[in-house]
Amino acid sequence: MEADHDTTVQDKLTIPRLTFAGEADRIVYGENFGSVTVVIAGVLRKHKQALQQLGWDVVILPGSGMDHTKAMLPETVLPLIKPWLAANLLK
């Protein structure tokens, strides 16, 4: 990972950390937003090992239709976050 403000503060974080995305999590912004594409799942895959070394739990939610919108639905998020919180609040 490139050194930036995020990586320089990682050793100061003392809380459990979780990041997740759907395996098809990719957002295409229109011309009003610079016509950029943000491939969230791709970034997490690319940096997964480095993130884990920094203390992050990284989860890629499976399913070819698991895009950004589906990955953020309560029925997707809650089964992931509830046990993670229960396990990590006790640490």
C-alpha positions as CSV (number, residue, x, y, z in Angstrom):
1,M,0.0,0.0,0.0
2,E,1.1,3.5,-0.7
3,A,2.0,5.6,2.3
4,D,-0.7,8.1,3.0
5,H,-2.5,9.6,6.0
6,D,-4.5,6.4,6.4
7,T,-1.5,4.2,6.8
8,T,0.4,6.5,9.0
9,V,-2.2,6.4,11.7
10,Q,-2.9,2.6,11.6
11,D,-0.7,1.9,14.6
12,K,-2.6,4.4,16.7
13,L,-5.9,2.6,16.2
14,T,-6.8,0.4,19.1
15,I,-10.3,-0.5,18.1
16,P,-11.3,-3.6,16.1
17,R,-11.5,-2.8,12.3
18,L,-13.7,-4.4,9.7
19,T,-14.0,-3.6,6.0
20,F,-16.2,-5.4,3.5
21,A,-17.6,-5.2,0.0
22,G,-19.6,-7.3,-2.3
23,E,-17.5,-9.2,-4.9
24,A,-19.1,-7.1,-7.6
25,D,-18.8,-3.9,-5.7
26,R,-18.0,-1.3,-8.3
27,I,-19.5,2.2,-8.6
28,V,-19.5,4.0,-11.9
29,Y,-20.0,7.8,-11.4
30,G,-21.4,9.9,-14.2
31,E,-20.0,13.0,-15.8
32,N,-21.2,15.2,-12.9
33,F,-18.9,13.3,-10.6
34,G,-15.9,13.1,-12.9
35,S,-16.8,10.0,-14.8
36,V,-14.8,7.8,-12.5
37,T,-15.2,4.2,-11.6
38,V,-14.5,3.0,-8.1
39,V,-13.8,-0.7,-7.9
40,I,-14.2,-1.2,-4.1
41,A,-13.9,-5.0,-4.1
42,G,-10.9,-4.8,-6.4
43,V,-9.1,-2.4,-4.1
44,L,-9.8,-4.6,-1.1
45,R,-8.6,-7.7,-2.9
46,K,-5.4,-6.0,-4.0
47,H,-4.6,-4.7,-0.5
48,K,-6.1,-7.5,1.6
49,Q,-2.9,-8.8,3.0
50,A,-1.5,-5.4,3.8
51,L,-4.8,-4.4,5.5
52,Q,-4.8,-7.6,7.5
53,Q,-1.3,-6.9,8.6
54,L,-2.5,-3.5,9.8
55,G,-5.2,-5.3,11.9
56,W,-8.2,-5.1,9.6
57,D,-10.6,-7.9,9.1
58,V,-11.4,-8.0,5.3
59,V,-14.5,-9.7,3.9
60,I,-15.5,-10.0,0.3
61,L,-19.1,-11.0,0.2
62,P,-19.6,-13.7,-2.5
63,G,-22.1,-13.6,-5.3
64,S,-21.8,-12.3,-8.9
65,G,-24.7,-10.0,-8.2
66,M,-23.3,-8.8,-4.9
67,D,-22.8,-5.2,-5.9
68,H,-22.5,-2.1,-3.8
69,T,-26.2,-1.7,-3.2
70,K,-26.8,-5.4,-2.3
71,A,-23.7,-5.4,0.0
72,M,-25.2,-2.5,2.0
73,L,-28.7,-4.0,2.6
74,P,-29.5,-4.8,6.2
75,E,-30.1,-8.5,5.3
76,T,-26.6,-8.7,4.0
77,V,-24.8,-6.5,6.5
78,L,-26.4,-7.6,9.8
79,P,-25.5,-11.3,9.5
80,L,-21.9,-10.2,8.9
81,I,-21.6,-7.4,11.5
82,K,-23.5,-8.9,14.4
83,P,-21.2,-11.9,15.0
84,W,-18.2,-9.8,14.2
85,L,-19.1,-7.2,16.8
86,A,-19.9,-9.9,19.4
87,A,-16.5,-11.5,18.8
88,N,-14.6,-8.3,18.7
89,L,-16.2,-6.4,21.6
90,L,-14.9,-9.1,23.9
91,K,-11.3,-8.6,22.9
